[in-house]
Amino acid sequence: MANKIGKKEVKFSLVYRDMWQSSGKYVPRRDQLAKIAPVIIDMGCFDRVETNGGASEQVNLLYGENPNLAVRTFTKPFHEAGIKTHMLDRGLNALRMNPVPADVRQLMYKVKHAQGTDITRIFCGLNDPRNIIPSIKWAKKAGMTAQATMCITYSKVHTAEYYINLAEQLIEGGAQEICLKDMAGVGRPAMLGTIVAAIKEKHPDIIIQYHGHTGPGFSVASMLEVAKAGGDVLDVAMEPLSWGKVHPDVITIQAMLRDAGFAVKDINMKAYMEARSLTQSFMDDFLGYWIDPKNSLMTSLLVGCGLPGGMMGSLMADLKGMHAAINNNLKKAGKKELSEDELLVELFDEVQRIWPMLGTPCLVTPFSQYVKNAALMNLFSKSMGEKPFTRMDPAMWGMILGKSGKLPGELAPEIVELAKEKGFEFYTDDPQALYPDELPRFEKEMKELGWDRGQDDEELFEFAMHEKQYREYKSGQAKDQFIKDLVERMQKAGKDMSKVKVQWQGGLRTSIEY
């Protein structure tokens, strides 16, 4: 095998942001990121690090911290060490769960490049090129590397040919790199190898990066197949946040590839252990209070439903919230109550049943949440003796009607009929046209309030991208709510609260010592 493969180099990217986001709710604070960055560099095996994007900037605001300072702090040492940084970008939705005006999307690339992020990983859960190609152009104009992303899943719609054709459209649209984002880890290894080989045969200079979660167990084999087919960069994690619903550990993948004849960098194990210890200390500090222990487990139940590892924390929280309500309804109807595990299996089965009915969107943010929510509400409706799909929210209908882009598959006739009964109209034009520019409104309000637009307009961007969370951050309400939640979780975990001290100012919690 070594002679056949030769000494092709495969590089590693540490997805430090996604490690946290796939494990729990929050990400490390600025001071914690400053501690871990030089240790990651000392490990010596990473050519790239995922530093921001996705929900990380938003959750910084949720616990009352400035995300712009965090991004600048984290990216700076990697730049100085010659390591490229990359972010996650949801295309039409940019850094949030709902569509973003074009002028705010364009500003994002200027801001993130100025803050030190080199590469933007642009994805759309519908794989609609109309949502990705504008971002390719805006990112390149701002000086960033545009990594166009294909969301990988497994269905009758999502074949190897489907992805090969999609890659052609994205490269023709100006993509400098291609990422295979296997967010649920359900991509089959052989199919992934076929896709990568086809892209490399036609575009040998296009860098291909593979991102695969470990939940259902395919990702290690997938990484080997991607590397054999010509893949260039693999996303990896490290203890104590590797495996489970997260990503394979760099130690395992490095050993596997080296044995297969690839050129891979050595790992400084002293630095690995130090980074491991630091990461654990961040969990012990406060981040671990939002991490569900079940996220450290793999499960083959994900093979069928295809739900992504990154949303399992929120899924389990939603399930616990709905469990009692469903059982109460079943009890009233004289039916057998369900255990949490039984309800989880029913939920997975319902997701698998309704997914193709809803046009087979890739189960990734926000569409994974939409489909999961529809499935969960169907189970609730069933316990109430109601028909399915009677409790779908506006966001779900927006996806169905085409307001987020073109669905990969066909809607079931009953869904189309239900939309007509409700008087809804389907939309087939460019979804961006539905969301007009908004920056002037935010610029005007910041001026009236005397708020600083920030270095490189970064505060203006945060306000326009996350309006509600930014207002709560500025008022102190976010910090207050975060500390309240933390104290409640510490109490529930049995922590000695006699040593916990909360500082108050103006009726708001402003800091906590413990």
LUMKE-168317 format. One record per residue (C-alpha): residue number from 1; x, y, z; residue in one letter. Coordinates in nm, 3 decimals. Layout:
    n       px       py       pz  res
  NUM        X        Y        Z    a
...
//
This chain:
    n       px       py       pz  res
    1    0.000    0.000    0.000    m
    2    0.281    0.240    0.086    a
    3    0.432    0.204   -0.263    n
    4    0.095    0.267   -0.425    k
    5    0.014    0.571   -0.214    i
    6    0.368    0.702   -0.188    g
    7    0.449    0.975    0.059    k
    8    0.162    1.211   -0.005    k
    9    0.133    1.456    0.282    e
   10   -0.193    1.474    0.475    v
   11   -0.235    1.773    0.705    k
   12   -0.441    1.806    1.021    f
   13   -0.676    2.076    1.142    s
   14   -0.771    2.090    1.508    l
   15   -1.140    2.182    1.522    v
   16   -1.111    2.335    1.867    y
   17   -1.430    2.540    1.827    r
   18   -1.640    2.247    1.709    d
   19   -1.503    2.020    1.982    m
   20   -1.679    2.242    2.233    w
   21   -1.990    2.316    2.029    q
   22   -2.049    1.946    1.963    s
   23   -2.007    1.865    2.331    s
   24   -2.213    2.134    2.499    g
   25   -2.340    2.488    2.474    k
   26   -2.052    2.723    2.549    y
   27   -1.695    2.780    2.427    v
   28   -1.392    2.889    2.630    p
   29   -1.347    3.248    2.742    r
   30   -1.087    3.480    2.593    r
   31   -0.840    3.420    2.880    d
   32   -0.876    3.043    2.838    q
   33   -0.819    3.064    2.461    l
   34   -0.504    3.267    2.526    a
   35   -0.375    2.986    2.749    k
   36   -0.448    2.699    2.512    i
   37   -0.328    2.852    2.182    a
   38    0.050    2.832    2.246    p
   39    0.013    2.473    2.370    v
   40   -0.174    2.373    2.053    i
   41    0.109    2.530    1.855    i
   42    0.366    2.336    2.059    d
   43    0.194    2.009    1.963    m
   44    0.355    2.065    1.623    g
   45    0.111    1.856    1.420    c
   46   -0.146    2.112    1.306    f
   47   -0.137    2.318    0.990    d
   48   -0.483    2.460    1.059    r
   49   -0.702    2.537    1.361    v
   50   -1.073    2.615    1.363    e
   51   -1.094    2.922    1.583    t
   52   -1.442    3.069    1.543    n
   53   -1.765    3.083    1.341    g
   54   -2.081    2.877    1.365    g
   55   -2.244    2.967    1.695    a
   56   -1.928    3.052    1.889    s
   57   -1.956    3.430    1.853    e
   58   -2.321    3.416    1.952    q
   59   -2.262    3.208    2.263    v
   60   -1.988    3.448    2.373    n
   61   -2.257    3.717    2.378    l
   62   -2.489    3.481    2.566    l
   63   -2.250    3.464    2.861    y
   64   -2.175    3.834    2.848    g
   65   -1.835    3.823    2.677    e
   66   -1.718    4.017    2.371    n
   67   -1.672    3.769    2.083    p
   68   -1.459    4.008    1.879    n
   69   -1.191    4.022    2.148    l
   70   -1.201    3.643    2.177    a
   71   -1.149    3.592    1.801    v
   72   -0.858    3.839    1.784    r
   73   -0.694    3.684    2.091    t
   74   -0.723    3.328    1.959    f
   75   -0.615    3.386    1.598    t
   76   -0.309    3.603    1.672    k
   77   -0.068    3.336    1.805    p
   78   -0.156    3.094    1.523    f
   79   -0.077    3.360    1.263    h
   80    0.256    3.425    1.427    e
   81    0.330    3.051    1.415    a
   82    0.230    3.016    1.047    g
   83   -0.083    2.811    1.122    i
   84   -0.394    2.898    0.921    k
   85   -0.719    2.966    1.102    t
   86   -1.066    2.885    0.975    h
   87   -1.426    2.958    1.068    m
   88   -1.766    2.803    1.005    l
   89   -2.009    3.008    0.794    d
   90   -2.371    2.910    0.727    r
   91   -2.404    3.082    0.389    g
   92   -2.741    3.258    0.376    l
   93   -2.763    3.229    0.755    n
   94   -2.402    3.345    0.812    a
   95   -2.348    3.304    1.190    l
   96   -2.705    3.258    1.303    r
   97   -3.005    3.028    1.260    m
   98   -3.205    3.247    1.022    n
   99   -3.132    3.429    0.692    p
  100   -2.907    3.736    0.696    v
  101   -2.924    4.044    0.467    p
  102   -2.658    4.061    0.196    a
  103   -2.490    4.375    0.332    d
  104   -2.442    4.212    0.674    v
  105   -2.305    3.896    0.511    r
  106   -2.054    4.101    0.312    q
  107   -1.942    4.291    0.621    l
  108   -1.877    3.961    0.800    m
  109   -1.589    3.871    0.569    y
  110   -1.423    4.211    0.604    k
  111   -1.450    4.190    0.982    v
  112   -1.338    3.828    1.019    k
  113   -1.041    3.875    0.787    h
  114   -0.936    4.186    0.982    a
  115   -0.967    3.987    1.305    q
  116   -0.727    3.723    1.176    g
  117   -0.942    3.445    1.031    t
  118   -0.789    3.312    0.707    d
  119   -1.039    3.061    0.570    i
  120   -1.418    3.062    0.573    t
  121   -1.599    2.730    0.542    r
  122   -1.920    2.826    0.361    i
  123   -2.202    2.574    0.382    f
  124   -2.574    2.555    0.316    c
  125   -2.785    2.280    0.468    g
  126   -2.975    2.257    0.141    l
  127   -2.653    2.251   -0.065    n
  128   -2.806    2.532   -0.274    d
  129   -2.525    2.698   -0.472    p
  130   -2.724    3.024   -0.472    r
  131   -2.659    3.048   -0.098    n
  132   -2.288    2.964   -0.125    i
  133   -2.153    3.130   -0.440    i
  134   -2.221    3.493   -0.332    p
  135   -2.025    3.423   -0.013    s
  136   -1.737    3.281   -0.220    i
  137   -1.711    3.610   -0.406    k
  138   -1.748    3.828   -0.095    w
  139   -1.493    3.623    0.103    a
  140   -1.233    3.643   -0.174    k
  141   -1.291    4.016   -0.216    k
  142   -1.223    4.061    0.158    a
  143   -0.897    3.864    0.132    g
  144   -1.015    3.535    0.279    m
  145   -0.979    3.188    0.130    t
  146   -1.323    3.067    0.022    a
  147   -1.371    2.702    0.117    q
  148   -1.700    2.596   -0.040    a
  149   -1.864    2.319    0.154    t
  150   -2.081    2.023    0.064    m
  151   -2.296    1.893    0.349    c
  152   -2.263    1.517    0.341    i
  153   -2.548    1.284    0.423    t
  154   -2.680    0.950    0.301    y
  155   -3.008    0.924    0.110    s
  156   -3.153    0.832   -0.227    k
  157   -3.101    1.195   -0.328    v
  158   -2.748    1.241   -0.198    h
  159   -2.548    1.013   -0.426    t
  160   -2.182    1.037   -0.528    a
  161   -2.292    1.183   -0.862    e
  162   -2.497    1.448   -0.679    y
  163   -2.190    1.563   -0.486    y
  164   -1.953    1.548   -0.782    i
  165   -2.189    1.771   -0.981    n
  166   -2.228    2.006   -0.684    l
  167   -1.850    2.037   -0.647    a
  168   -1.826    2.137   -1.014    e
  169   -2.080    2.415   -0.962    q
  170   -1.896    2.545   -0.656    l
  171   -1.554    2.539   -0.822    i
  172   -1.700    2.711   -1.128    e
  173   -1.841    2.969   -0.884    g
  174   -1.490    3.051   -0.764    g
  175   -1.429    2.812   -0.471    a
  176   -1.059    2.785   -0.386    q
  177   -1.107    2.479   -0.167    e
  178   -1.374    2.215   -0.112    i
  179   -1.481    2.080    0.226    c
  180   -1.680    1.761    0.275    l
  181   -1.875    1.842    0.590    k
  182   -1.995    1.506    0.724    d
  183   -2.171    1.662    1.022    m
  184   -2.351    1.344    1.129    a
  185   -2.069    1.110    1.028    g
  186   -2.312    0.905    0.817    v
  187   -2.122    0.946    0.491    g
  188   -2.019    0.600    0.374    r
  189   -1.640    0.567    0.336    p
  190   -1.641    0.422   -0.016    a
  191   -1.876    0.691   -0.145    m
  192   -1.663    0.966    0.009    l
  193   -1.355    0.821   -0.159    g
  194   -1.537    0.818   -0.493    t
  195   -1.635    1.185   -0.454    i
  196   -1.284    1.300   -0.359    v
  197   -1.117    1.099   -0.638    a
  198   -1.353    1.248   -0.899    a
  199   -1.287    1.606   -0.783    i
  200   -0.909    1.551   -0.770    k
  201   -0.901    1.392   -1.114    e
  202   -1.050    1.704   -1.271    k
  203   -0.910    1.965   -1.027    h
  204   -0.583    1.832   -0.883    p
  205   -0.489    2.171   -0.734    d
  206   -0.811    2.216   -0.536    i
  207   -0.748    2.151   -0.165    i
  208   -1.002    1.907   -0.017    i
  209   -1.068    1.902    0.356    q
  210   -1.280    1.635    0.529    y
  211   -1.480    1.697    0.847    h
  212   -1.646    1.391    0.997    g
  213   -1.814    1.338    1.334    h
  214   -1.766    1.004    1.508    t
  215   -2.123    0.948    1.635    g
  216   -2.225    0.646    1.423    p
  217   -1.867    0.514    1.383    g
  218   -1.782    0.555    1.013    f
  219   -1.546    0.852    1.034    s
  220   -1.212    0.675    1.092    v
  221   -1.265    0.454    0.787    a
  222   -1.391    0.759    0.598    s
  223   -1.071    0.949    0.675    m
  224   -0.857    0.668    0.537    l
  225   -1.065    0.649    0.218    e
  226   -1.056    1.027    0.173    v
  227   -0.678    1.030    0.218    a
  228   -0.632    0.743   -0.030    k
  229   -0.845    0.929   -0.283    a
  230   -0.629    1.241   -0.261    g
  231   -0.773    1.441    0.030    g
  232   -0.539    1.703    0.170    d
  233   -0.659    1.803    0.519    v
  234   -0.846    1.610    0.787    l
  235   -1.033    1.764    1.081    d
  236   -0.943    1.602    1.411    v
  237   -1.004    1.652    1.782    a
  238   -0.815    1.568    2.099    m
  239   -0.894    1.443    2.447    e
  240   -1.092    1.501    2.660    p
  241   -1.335    1.609    2.383    l
  242   -1.258    1.359    2.107    s
  243   -1.470    1.060    2.003    w
  244   -1.832    1.027    2.116    g
  245   -2.048    1.264    1.911    k
  246   -1.743    1.479    1.832    v
  247   -1.447    1.387    1.604    h
  248   -1.167    1.128    1.591    p
  249   -0.856    1.194    1.796    d
  250   -0.545    1.316    1.617    v
  251   -0.332    1.042    1.775    i
  252   -0.536    0.761    1.619    t
  253   -0.565    0.924    1.276    i
  254   -0.197    1.014    1.264    q
  255   -0.095    0.655    1.349    a
  256   -0.337    0.510    1.094    m
  257   -0.216    0.733    0.810    l
  258    0.153    0.686    0.890    r
  259    0.108    0.309    0.877    d
  260   -0.069    0.348    0.539    a
  261    0.236    0.526    0.396    g
  262    0.129    0.891    0.420    f
  263    0.355    1.173    0.534    a
  264    0.211    1.316    0.856    v
  265    0.366    1.541    1.119    k
  266    0.489    1.415    1.456    d
  267    0.286    1.492    1.768    i
  268    0.463    1.648    2.065    n
  269    0.299    1.429    2.329    m
  270    0.413    1.645    2.619    k
  271    0.225    1.937    2.466    a
  272   -0.072    1.709    2.386    y
  273   -0.100    1.612    2.751    m
  274   -0.072    1.975    2.859    e
  275   -0.345    2.080    2.614    a
  276   -0.555    1.787    2.734    r
  277   -0.513    1.899    3.095    s
  278   -0.593    2.261    3.014    l
  279   -0.905    2.165    2.822    t
  280   -1.019    1.954    3.116    q
  281   -0.959    2.250    3.348    s
  282   -1.187    2.464    3.130    f
  283   -1.456    2.198    3.166    m
  284   -1.405    2.188    3.541    d
  285   -1.419    2.567    3.560    d
  286   -1.765    2.614    3.408    f
  287   -1.798    2.468    3.057    l
  288   -1.861    2.115    3.180    g
  289   -2.186    2.217    3.348    y
  290   -2.343    2.237    3.000    w
  291   -2.197    1.911    2.863    i
  292   -2.429    1.609    2.858    d
  293   -2.227    1.297    2.954    p
  294   -2.409    1.103    2.679    k
  295   -2.231    1.315    2.419    n
  296   -1.913    1.120    2.499    s
  297   -2.079    0.803    2.370    l
  298   -2.103    0.678    2.013    m
  299   -2.426    0.517    1.895    t
  300   -2.520    0.326    1.582    s
  301   -2.876    0.455    1.626    l
  302   -2.755    0.762    1.436    l
  303   -2.689    0.558    1.120    v
  304   -3.057    0.552    1.029    g
  305   -3.177    0.896    1.140    c
  306   -2.864    1.083    1.029    g
  307   -2.885    1.351    1.300    l
  308   -2.558    1.542    1.352    p
  309   -2.336    1.507    1.656    g
  310   -2.330    1.883    1.701    g
  311   -2.697    1.900    1.798    m
  312   -2.719    1.602    2.033    m
  313   -2.684    1.823    2.340    g
  314   -2.982    2.037    2.245    s
  315   -3.175    1.728    2.134    l
  316   -3.136    1.561    2.473    m
  317   -3.241    1.883    2.649    a
  318   -3.551    1.911    2.428    d
  319   -3.629    1.544    2.482    l
  320   -3.617    1.582    2.861    k
  321   -3.845    1.884    2.840    g
  322   -4.101    1.698    2.629    m
  323   -4.075    1.361    2.806    h
  324   -4.300    1.449    3.098    a
  325   -4.561    1.617    2.876    a
  326   -4.587    1.317    2.642    i
  327   -4.609    1.072    2.932    n
  328   -4.877    1.283    3.097    n
  329   -5.083    1.264    2.777    n
  330   -5.027    0.888    2.748    l
  331   -5.126    0.839    3.112    k
  332   -5.449    1.034    3.060    k
  333   -5.529    0.816    2.759    a
  334   -5.465    0.500    2.960    g
  335   -5.159    0.409    2.753    k
  336   -4.817    0.284    2.859    k
  337   -4.572    0.558    2.947    e
  338   -4.234    0.573    2.771    l
  339   -3.887    0.565    2.924    s
  340   -3.645    0.830    2.802    e
  341   -3.461    0.568    2.593    d
  342   -3.788    0.447    2.436    e
  343   -3.881    0.805    2.350    l
  344   -3.535    0.863    2.199    l
  345   -3.575    0.559    1.971    v
  346   -3.924    0.676    1.871    e
  347   -3.782    1.019    1.791    l
  348   -3.503    0.872    1.575    f
  349   -3.760    0.655    1.393    d
  350   -3.987    0.955    1.334    e
  351   -3.697    1.165    1.198    v
  352   -3.613    0.882    0.959    q
  353   -3.978    0.860    0.850    r
  354   -4.048    1.229    0.789    i
  355   -3.708    1.338    0.654    w
  356   -3.781    1.240    0.291    p
  357   -4.134    1.377    0.326    m
  358   -3.984    1.720    0.399    l
  359   -3.761    1.730    0.090    g
  360   -3.453    1.555    0.237    t
  361   -3.264    1.864    0.358    p
  362   -2.918    1.784    0.494    c
  363   -2.954    1.742    0.867    l
  364   -2.729    2.027    0.970    v
  365   -2.796    2.361    1.141    t
  366   -3.063    2.491    1.119    p
  367   -3.243    2.222    0.914    f
  368   -3.153    1.940    1.152    s
  369   -3.327    2.137    1.428    q
  370   -3.631    2.196    1.206    y
  371   -3.671    1.827    1.120    v
  372   -3.600    1.717    1.476    k
  373   -3.854    1.967    1.608    n
  374   -4.117    1.849    1.358    a
  375   -4.054    1.487    1.460    a
  376   -4.073    1.570    1.830    l
  377   -4.393    1.769    1.787    m
  378   -4.539    1.481    1.584    n
  379   -4.476    1.250    1.880    l
  380   -4.643    1.503    2.108    f
  381   -4.938    1.537    1.868    s
  382   -4.966    1.159    1.855    k
  383   -4.986    1.144    2.235    s
  384   -5.268    1.401    2.210    m
  385   -5.452    1.197    1.946    g
  386   -5.383    1.461    1.678    e
  387   -5.266    1.423    1.318    k
  388   -4.895    1.464    1.239    p
  389   -4.755    1.797    1.115    f
  390   -5.019    2.001    1.300    t
  391   -4.764    2.188    1.514    r
  392   -4.496    2.315    1.274    m
  393   -4.347    2.658    1.345    d
  394   -4.289    2.942    1.092    p
  395   -3.918    2.858    1.051    a
  396   -4.008    2.504    0.948    m
  397   -4.261    2.632    0.698    w
  398   -4.003    2.877    0.563    g
  399   -3.778    2.584    0.471    m
  400   -4.069    2.389    0.317    i
  401   -4.185    2.686    0.110    l
  402   -3.839    2.756   -0.037    g
  403   -3.755    3.070    0.160    k
  404   -3.418    2.924    0.261    s
  405   -3.336    2.779   -0.081    g
  406   -3.423    2.482   -0.299    k
  407   -3.481    2.153   -0.118    l
  408   -3.265    1.866   -0.252    p
  409   -3.561    1.627   -0.278    g
  410   -3.933    1.640   -0.346    e
  411   -4.190    1.721   -0.080    l
  412   -4.447    1.453    0.001    a
  413   -4.792    1.522   -0.153    p
  414   -4.950    1.553    0.193    e
  415   -4.704    1.829    0.287    i
  416   -4.779    2.020   -0.034    v
  417   -5.154    1.978    0.028    e
  418   -5.119    2.098    0.387    l
  419   -4.936    2.412    0.267    a
  420   -5.219    2.483    0.021    k
  421   -5.480    2.432    0.294    e
  422   -5.302    2.696    0.501    k
  423   -5.292    2.937    0.206    g
  424   -4.912    2.934    0.185    f
  425   -4.729    3.009   -0.141    e
  426   -4.413    2.836   -0.258    f
  427   -4.110    3.051   -0.343    y
  428   -3.860    2.954   -0.615    t
  429   -3.650    3.269   -0.669    d
  430   -3.318    3.354   -0.502    d
  431   -3.386    3.343   -0.125    p
  432   -3.152    3.636   -0.058    q
  433   -3.404    3.867   -0.228    a
  434   -3.645    3.808    0.062    l
  435   -3.405    3.967    0.312    y
  436   -3.325    4.333    0.227    p
  437   -3.016    4.521    0.349    d
  438   -3.026    4.634    0.712    e
  439   -2.689    4.791    0.800    l
  440   -2.812    5.153    0.777    p
  441   -3.066    5.084    1.056    r
  442   -2.796    4.952    1.288    f
  443   -2.552    5.229    1.199    e
  444   -2.817    5.491    1.281    k
  445   -2.907    5.334    1.615    e
  446   -2.544    5.291    1.724    m
  447   -2.484    5.660    1.652    k
  448   -2.794    5.763    1.848    e
  449   -2.697    5.544    2.145    l
  450   -2.334    5.654    2.138    g
  451   -2.214    5.295    2.089    w
  452   -1.869    5.250    1.938    d
  453   -1.877    5.071    1.601    r
  454   -1.553    4.902    1.701    g
  455   -1.224    4.829    1.532    q
  456   -1.290    4.745    1.166    d
  457   -1.664    4.786    1.234    d
  458   -1.665    4.465    1.437    e
  459   -1.916    4.590    1.697    e
  460   -2.149    4.708    1.420    l
  461   -2.126    4.361    1.270    f
  462   -2.209    4.185    1.598    e
  463   -2.509    4.411    1.653    f
  464   -2.642    4.350    1.303    a
  465   -2.572    3.975    1.312    m
  466   -2.701    3.899    1.663    h
  467   -2.930    4.189    1.747    e
  468   -3.113    4.043    2.047    k
  469   -2.804    3.884    2.204    q
  470   -2.597    4.200    2.147    y
  471   -2.855    4.419    2.323    r
  472   -2.858    4.180    2.618    e
  473   -2.478    4.178    2.624    y
  474   -2.462    4.560    2.627    k
  475   -2.727    4.591    2.900    s
  476   -2.562    4.331    3.125    g
  477   -2.868    4.108    3.107    q
  478   -2.671    3.832    2.931    a
  479   -2.411    3.812    3.208    k
  480   -2.687    3.819    3.470    d
  481   -2.876    3.529    3.309    q
  482   -2.558    3.330    3.252    f
  483   -2.449    3.353    3.615    i
  484   -2.799    3.263    3.733    k
  485   -2.796    2.953    3.510    d
  486   -2.443    2.859    3.620    l
  487   -2.528    2.885    3.990    v
  488   -2.836    2.665    3.941    e
  489   -2.628    2.404    3.756    r
  490   -2.357    2.411    4.022    m
  491   -2.621    2.354    4.291    q
  492   -2.772    2.066    4.094    k
  493   -2.425    1.911    4.056    a
  494   -2.378    1.920    4.434    g
  495   -2.103    2.184    4.448    k
  496   -2.030    2.338    4.788    d
  497   -2.208    2.672    4.741    m
  498   -2.070    2.820    5.064    s
  499   -1.755    2.905    4.868    k
  500   -1.941    3.063    4.576    v
  501   -1.963    3.442    4.570    k
  502   -2.180    3.634    4.322    v
  503   -2.118    4.005    4.268    q
  504   -2.420    4.229    4.203    w
  505   -2.441    4.576    4.055    q
  506   -2.757    4.771    3.974    g
  507   -2.975    4.466    4.030    g
  508   -2.773    4.251    3.787    l
  509   -2.525    3.971    3.851    r
  510   -2.193    4.092    3.712    t
  511   -1.936    3.831    3.820    s
  512   -1.893    3.505    4.009    i
  513   -1.606    3.368    4.219    e
  514   -1.570    3.007    4.332    y
//
